[in-house]
Every structure is written in structure tokens, then in C-alpha cells.
Amino acid sequence: MPQQKGKIRPLDAAILLACALCAVLLFHRAREASSFTWDWSNFLGFLVFRNPETGAISPGRLALGLFTTVKLSLWAIILAFILGVFFGLLRAGRDPFGRMVGRLYVACMRNTPILVLVFLFYYFLSSQALPANAVAELARKLPALPLRILSAIAAPPGALAAFLSAVITLAAYEGAYIAEIVRAGIQSIGTGQWEASHALGLSYSQTLRHIIGPQALARIIPPLTGQFISTIKDSSIMSVISIAELTFQGSELTAATHRGPNIAFEVWVTVAALYMILTFTCSLASKKAETFLSHKLPAFKGNG
């Protein structure tokens, strides 16, 4: 049924007004209770740095952290989606062994705190699978152009091992949730469509690809978007292993200044705003994807 656009009801307007008044009152009481005064004179310096000697302009610490967060989140989302689809298909499949493997992966990842996984993956990969020195030396042996590309899309050689560890950890953790989303989307399609496809002579893979997949995709895009947003926010935890992402740069910026806690509010408000921009952009991209697929896939349009 198409959604009808309605007017704002008086009750909705009253709730919005009450929320706005509470926010103003809270801000006013907080300002009276402390001697803190906002100072945004250095705001642009958080994002853009201008060398006073040469006049050269370069990204500020928060801008550098934002770039790292984008790279870390993007690679983690891609890998998590691949893992989630793979294990989600195993969870929804007919093979008992595959379902057991998928269930074991999901249980291990979802029932372990991500901070614990960060340390487990980081120290294991750094000492066994991806020794930091070996990875750095291998990266430095690359020609100049591939090395610049690698530094741009991932991290410099010295930080590459930690970056890879962060990507793998974040992807493995988020992939478990995506696996459950994929499984639920597939199993939400009625058994009648499986039976009809079987009667038409379609194989399991053909049914999944042409009949079940498009309909399941329509149902999993909204929760997938939420999981991608969670991936962006969870990337802040990687600051504990010195990944120079947005939260890490915010902490370093507040610690490196002489203003102490007086600058913390401006820094963390800016950090929060940058995270909101990233997550809001992800939400807009999801809506664009839904609109695009609704025009391309009839099954998607019927189930969106």
C-alpha cells in the first residue's frame, strides 16, 4: 500500500516543542552550572592546518582521522558483507554441516565483546599471521606508485599490519550480524515459492538467484543499512590499538593542547558531527539503492 503524506498532528507538534524546550533548558542549566565558555576560534584548525612558515595547507588531525575512519569502515563493510552473505547462505542452506559451521561462527562472534576480539586478533595477527615488521618490509619493497596507492587506500607501511588487523577484526564481528540478517531475509520468503520453483524445474541455486534473492534483498536492505552504520561507529574502538582514526585523533588533539578540558567539548562535538555526517550519508545511500533497485527488479518493487 502506498504511503500517504499527512499533516503534522497537534500532538506531534506539542511533543517536538516540548523536546526543543527541554534541550534549551538543559543547555541553559549546564551553562549556568559551569564556567565553561565555547571557543570555536580553532575550529578550522581541527580540520585544516596551515603552516605559518610556508603557508602550505594540509589536512588537520580530525580530517586525517576522518579519512582513516572512512577507509577502515569501507574495507570492513566490504569484507563483512562478503562474510555475512557466505555464512548467511550456510545458515539458511540445506546442508547440516554448513548450518553448523555458520551457527558456530555467528555464536563465537556475537557472544564475544568486540574489544576482546580486537586484542585477540591484533596480538595473534601481529605475532603469527601478519607480523608487523614483515608486513612493513614487504610493503616497502613495492614500487613507488603501488606504494602510494596502498598508503592512500589503506595505511602507510609502518601502520599497515595494525590497519589490516583492525579491518579483519571489525569485518569478522560485523559479518556475524550480517549473516543473521541474510539468513532471516531468505527464510522470510514463503515455502510456496520454493515449491513452485522446484515444480518449474529450477535448481536450488537458480531459485535462490532469480526468485528468492531479489525478494530477500528488498527485506534486508534496511537492517543492512543499520549494520553498516554500526560498523562506522564501532570503528572508533580501533583507537585502542593506535589506529589513527577519528576518535584516536580527537583524543590526541585534546591531550596535545595546553587548554586541557576546555578544548575537549569543541573537539568531541566536532568528532560527533563528523560521525553523524558519515552515518547520515550511509542512510541516504541506502535510500538511493532502494529507489534504484525498485526500478530494476520487479520482485524488489513488490516486496519493498
TIZAGU-45093 format. One record per residue: residue in three letters; x, y, z of N, C-alpha, C, CB in turn. Coordinates in steps of 0.05 Angstrom, whole numbers, plus 5000, padded with zeros to 4 digits. Atoms other than C-alpha are relative to their C-alpha. Glycine has a CB too. Example, Ala and Ser with C-alpha at 12.3 -4.5 7.8 and 13.67 -1.06 7.14 Angstrom:
2
Ala501849765000524649105156501850245000498050015025 Ser498449764999527349795143498550225014500950094971 
END
This chain:
304
Met501749765000500050005000501850255000498150005025 Pro498349765001503050684981499650175025499450174976 Gln500149834976504651135039498750264994502850045012 Gln501349745003500251745048501450215016497049975009 Lys498749784987503252405064497950165016501450194980 Gly501949864982499652705124501250255012499149825021 Lys499149754987500053365160500949935028497750215001 Ile499050044972503553435227497750045019502350205006 Arg502249984981498553305282500750185023499249725011 Pro499449834977497853775341501649865022497450115012 Leu498550144980500353235387503049984993498849725005 Asp497250025009506653145345501450275003500149924970 Ala498849734996507853895345500550065029498150214988 Ala499649964972506953915420502449855011497549935016 Ile497850164991511953355430502750124990499849714990 Leu497649885010517053685385500750265015499750064970 Leu499649764985516154345421501049945028497450175002 Ala499150074973516954015489502949905000498249785012 Cys497250095002523353665466501950244996500349804977 Ala498349775005526154325440500450165025498850174977 Leu499849844975524554685505501849855020497250045012 Cys498350154981527754125546503050024992499249705000 Ala497249985009534054165503501150285006500249954970 Val499149734993534454925512500450035030497950214990 Leu499849984971533254865587502549855009497549895013 Leu497650154992538654325593502550154993499949724987 Phe497649845009543654745554500450245019499750094971 His499849774983542055355596500949935028497350155002 Arg499150084973542754985663502949915000498149785010 Ala497250095002549254665640501950244999500449814976 Arg498349765003552055345621500150155027498950184979 Glu499949864974550055645689501649855020497150045010 Ala498750174980552955055728503049994996498949734999 Ser497150015004559855125698501050274989500849774980 Ser498949755010564555685679501149964971502350095018 Phe499050065027565855375611498850194980499349714992 Thr500949835023565455835550501049874975501150295004 Trp499350115026565355585479502050174986497549964983 Asp498049855016571255775436500549844974502750035017 Trp499750135026570855585363502050144982497349994986 Ser498049855016576656025341501949804986501550195017 Asn498150205012580855395328498549784985501749885022 Phe501550225012575255005295501149924973497150104996 Leu498950075026578155045225502749865002500250244982 Gly497450134996584854845253499849705006501550145022 Phe500450294996581854175273499949864973497449965016 Leu500550135026580254035200502150074979497350084990 Val498049915020585354445160502350135015498750194979 Phe497749884987592354615182501650174980501949785012 Arg498449825017596255205153502750055013498550264995 Asn497349964990603755215162500650305001502049854982 Pro499549714998605455905189502650094986500250085030 Glu497549935012612355885158499950004969502249825009 Thr500250035029610955635088497450084988500649724992 Gly502749945010603555785083498649774987500250234980 Ala501250235012602255085058497649905016502149774997 Ile502550104987595354795073500049704999497550134987 Ser500150294999594654075095497649925018502649885011 Pro502250084983589153665128500750015029499149724993 Gly499650004971588353765203499849725011498050195013 Arg499950264987588553205253497349864998500850025029 Leu502650125001581053095253499349924971497950185011 Ala500450085028580853095177501549754993500950234981 Leu498550245004586352575175498749765014502950035011 Gly501450214987582552165226497549924986499350095028 Leu502450065016576252225184500749834976498650274992 Phe499250165023579851965123500649715008502550134986 Thr499350274991582551375162497449855008501950015024 Thr502650134992575551225191498549914975498350195016 Val501450075024572651235121501349754987500050244980 Lys498650235011578050755095499549755016502950064997 Leu500450234983577450295154497249894998500750075029 Ser502850085001569850285153499349884973498250235006 Leu500750105027569450185077501149724996501150194979 Trp498950275003574249595076498649805018503050005005 Ala501350194981570949285137497249944990499950135028 Ile502750055011563949365106500149814977498750274992 Ile499850185024566149035041500549725009502250104981 Leu499350264990569348455077497849885017502750005015 Ala502250104983563748395128497649914983499150215020 Phe502350075017558548375073500649734986499550214978 Ile499250265012562347805038499749785020502950024988 Leu500250204979562947425103497149955008501650085024 Gly502850024992555747565121498349844980498850275005 Val501550145021552947325055500849715000500450134972 Phe499150275001557246705056498949835023503149995000 Phe500950154976555546485127496950025002501350115025 Gly502949995000548346725119498849794982499050274991 Leu500950215017547446255060500549735012501550024973 Leu499650264986550545695100497949965021502850005013 Arg502050024979545745845157497249934989499850265017 Ala502750055012539745825110500049764981499150254986 Gly499850225020542245245068498949745011502949964993 Arg501250264994540244515068502149815011498849884975 Asp497950174991547044225087500350025030502750064986 Pro499749984971547244055162502750095009499449735013 Phe497349924992554744135166500450304995502149844984 Gly499849715006554344825132498550165021499050054972 Arg501549854980548945045181501550005026497249875003 Met498550014975553244805239502450204999501049725005 Val497749825003559345195213499050295003501549964974 Gly501149734999555145825203499150075028497750034981 Arg500949954973552045755272502350045019498249775010 Leu497649984982558845665305501350284996502049784994 Tyr498849745005561646285271498350235012500250054969 Val501749794990555646715289500150015031497149964990 Ala500050014971555646475361502650105012499549715009 Cys497449914990563046595371500350304998502349864986 Met499749725004562947295342498050175016499850074970 Arg502049844987556447545371500149995030497349924990 Asn500050034971557647295441502750075013499349715007 Thr497449904990564647585448500150304998502449874985 Pro499849715002565648325465502050084978500850135027 Ile498349925022568648685406502850105010498750224983 Leu497549914989574048995450501949765005499650165026 Val498450244996576448295469500949894973498349785015 Leu499250095026576448095396502250174988497550004981 Val497949825010580648705379502749915010499450295008 Phe497450084989586148495426500849724992499950015031 Leu499450275008585647755408501150004971497649825002 Phe499249995028586047895333502650154997497850124983 Tyr497649825004591248445340502549855008499750265015 Tyr497550134990596248055382500549744986499849955030 Phe499550255015595147395345501150074972497449844998 Leu499249935027595747715276502850135000498050184986 Ser497449864999601648145297502349815006499950225021 Ser497850194993605547545324500149754983499649925029 Gln500150255016603346985278499550054971497949815011 Ala500749995028599647125214501150254985497050014998 Leu499149755013601547855200502050145017497650184993 Pro498149854984607948045236500550284990502749855001 Ala499949725009608448795235502550064984499950185025 Asn497549945014615748825214500149884972502449905016 Ala500050135026614848325158498150134981499249705003 Val501949865017608748685131501150264991497350045014 Ala498849745007612249355133502249974980501150145025 Glu497850045019618449085098498949924972501949795011 Leu501250085025614148745045498850234985497949785005 Ala501349775013610249385032502150204990498250145020 Arg497949815009616649805027501449904975502050045022 Lys498750115024619249344972498450054975500549715003 Leu501749945023613449554927501150244984497150055008 Pro499349765015614750044870498750255011499449974971 Ala500949754989613450774884497050044996501550244988 Leu502949955005606550824851498249815015499549974970 Pro501750174983603550194882500150065030500749714996 Leu499749934972606350404949498350255007502950055007 Arg501749774995602951084944497149934999500650224978 Ile502850095001596450754924499249855025499549834975 Leu500550154976596950274982499750185024502249795005 Ser500149814978598250845030497450164999502450185000 Ala502449835003592351235002497549845007499850114972 Ile502550154996587150675005500149845025499549824976 Ala499950164975589650325068501650155020501349724994 Ala498349864980595550565110502949994991499749865028 Pro497150015006603050715106501249745009501550245013 Pro498850264993607750115111500249955030502749974988 Gly499650044972609150235185497549945016501350245012 Ala502650044986601750225204498349794986498550265002 Leu501750175017599449715152499149755016501549914976 Ala500750244985599549105199497750055019502449885015 Ala502149934982595349445251497450064986500850245018 Phe502449945016590549705198498649754990500750194976 Leu501250255009589549015168498849845023502249834987 Ser501150134977588448725237497350135008502050015024 Ala502549864993583149255251497849944980500550305001 Val502050065020579649125185498949725003501250034971 Ile500850284997579548375196498249965024502449815001 Thr501650034976577048435267497250124997501550145023 Leu502649865003571548935251498249854980500450284990 Ala501650155020569348535189499049745012501749954975 Ala500950264988569147875227497750045020502449865014 Tyr502149944980564948185283497450084986501050225019 Glu502549905013560048555238498949794981500650264985 Gly500950215018559747975189498149805013502349864988 Ala501850184986556447545242497150115001501049945029 Tyr502749884999550648035248498850014972500250285012 Ile501150005028550048095172499249724992502250114981 Ala500850285006549847335168497249945010502049805012 Glu502750044989543747325212497950164984499950085030 Ile501849845017540547885171499449854974501150284995 Val500450155025541647485107498449755004502849934988 Arg501550244994539146845138497050065004501149865025 Ala502749934995532847185164498550094975499850225021 Gly501349915025531547515097499349774981501950194985 Ile500550235017532046855059497749835012502549834997 Gln502050174987527846465109497350145003500949915026 Ser502549864999522547015109498249964976500550305005 Ile501550055025520446825038498549745004501949994975 Gly501850234996514646335038501049754986497350064991 Thr499250255011515945605025498649944973499649775019 Gly501450045025510845624969501650084976497450155001 Gln498449925023515645994924502349814995501150285005 Trp498050215005521045474935498749764986501249915027 Glu501450235012515944934918499350054971497549935016 Ala500749935027513645304856502450004982498650274999 Ser497650005016520745394832501049724995502250165015 His499350285004522144664843498249864979499949855027 Ala501950115020515944484803500750094972497150085007 Leu499349905026518444914746502749894990500250315001 Gly497450135008525044524745502450175006499949954972 Leu497749834993529445064774501749865022499150285009 Ser498250114980535544844814499950185025502849984989 Tyr499949854975536945084885501350274995501449855022 Ser498549755005542045604861498450194982502749944987 Gln501649835018537445854805497750125015498949834976 Thr502249904983531645924854501050225018498749785016 Leu498949804981536046304903500750254985502449885014 Arg499049775015538946754849497750164987501949914979 His502049865016532646924809497450045014499549844975 Ile502649984988526746824855500250105029498649735000 Ile499849944971528646854929501750245005501049765015 Gly498149794994534647314926498950284997502349974981 Pro501149735002531247944898498050085021498850044972 Gln502049944979525547894947501350025028497849785001 Ala498549984974530247765006501650265001501849765004 Leu498449755001534548354984498350245008501250044973 Ala501849784993528548814990499650025030497449974986 Arg500650004971527548605062502450055017498749745007 Ile497649984983534748615085501450274997501949784995 Ile498649755004536949295058499850195025499150144975 Pro500249834976534149695118501749905023497150035009 Pro498250094978537449255171502950004993499249725010 Leu497249995009543749215129501150295003500249914971 Thr499149724997544049975129500750065029497850194990 Gly499549964971543549975205502649875008497749895016 Gln497550144993549249465209502450154988499949724990 Phe497849855011553549875162500650255017499450084971 Ile499749774983552350485206501449915026497350135006 Ser498750104976554250065267503049944995498749745010 Thr497250045007560749875231501650265001500249874972 Ile498649744999562550605223500450095029498350214985 Lys499849924972561150745296501949815016497350005014 Asp498350184986564650115320503050034992499249714995 Ser497249965008570950315282501550185020500150134972 Ser498749844979572250805339501549845021497950185013 Ile498750174980574150215383502949944992498449745004 Met497350075010580250105339502150215010500049994970 Ser498049814989583450715373501649875022498550255010 Val498550134978585650245429502549864990498249805014 Ile497650115011590749935382501550204983499449744983 Ser498649785012593150615359499550034970503049975005 Ile500849945027589550635293499250305000497649824989 Ala500349714999589651385276497450084987502350144987 Glu502649935011582151425262498950245015498049775001 Leu501149744991577451985282500150025031497150034991 Thr500149994971576651805356502950025011498749755012 Phe497249994991584151695365501250284996501749794984 Gln499049735005585752365333498750205018499550084971 Gly501349834981580652705377501349995028497049935003 Ser498650034974583952415439502750125000500249705007 Glu497349885002590852615415499850304999501449894975 Leu500249715002588453315399499450135027497850084980 Thr500749894974585453435468502449975019497649865012 Ala497750054983591753145501502450184993500949715000 Ala497649855009596653555459499850305004500449944971 Thr500349714997593754245474500450085029497350094990 His499649894973595054685534497450085013501950244999 Arg502549924989587754845543498649795017498150094978 Gly501150224984586354165574497149954994500450065029 Pro502850075005578954015584498450224987498749945026 Asn501549785012576954695558499749974970501450275005 Ile500250045028578154465487498549744993502750004986 Ala501150265005575153775496497150024989500049845026 Phe502749985009567954005485499950064970498550215015 Glu500049935028569454325418500949774983501750254995 Val498850235015573653735395497949784997502549905013 Trp501750235001568653205414497350074987499549905028 Val502449925015562653595387500649984970499150295007 Thr499250035028566453635321500249714991502750154995 Val499850295007568052895323497249884997501649855023 Ala502750105002560752735337498650094974498350085024 Ala501249905024558553175279501149854975500550304997 Leu498850145022563452825232498949724998503050005002 Tyr501250275001560852145252497150014990500149875029 Met502749975009553752385241499950044970498650235015 Ile500049955029555552625171500549734986502250204993 Leu499450265012558451935155497649825001502449865014 Thr502350194997552451545182497650104984499349975029 Phe502249895016547452025150500449954971499650305006 Thr499450065028550951945083499449714994502950064994 Cys500650285004550351195091497049954998501249835024 Ser502950035001542851255104498950104973498750165023 Leu500949905026541951685042500749814977501350284995 Ala499250195021545851185000498249765000503049915004 Ser501850234999541350635025497350074987499549925030 Lys502549935012535151015004500350024970499050275011 Lys499549995029538251144935500149724989502650154994 Ala499850275010539750404929497249874999501849835019 Glu502750105000532550224947498550104976498650065025 Thr501349885023529950704895501049894974500350315000 Phe498850115024534750444842499049724995503050015001 Leu500850285003533149714855497049974995500849845024 Ser502950025005525649844856499350044971498650205018 His500549965028526150064784501349774983501250274991 Lys498550205015530849504763498949715005502950005007 Leu500950274993527848894799497150005007501749895024 Pro502950014993520348764796499449865026498549864978 Ala500450144975520948274854500650185023501749745001 Phe499349814979524348814895497750205005502650154993 Lys502149804998518849314880497549885013499250104972 Gly502350124988513548824901500349945029499349744986 Asn499650074972516748694968501250235016501849765002 Gly498749784986519749374986498250135020501050204980 
END
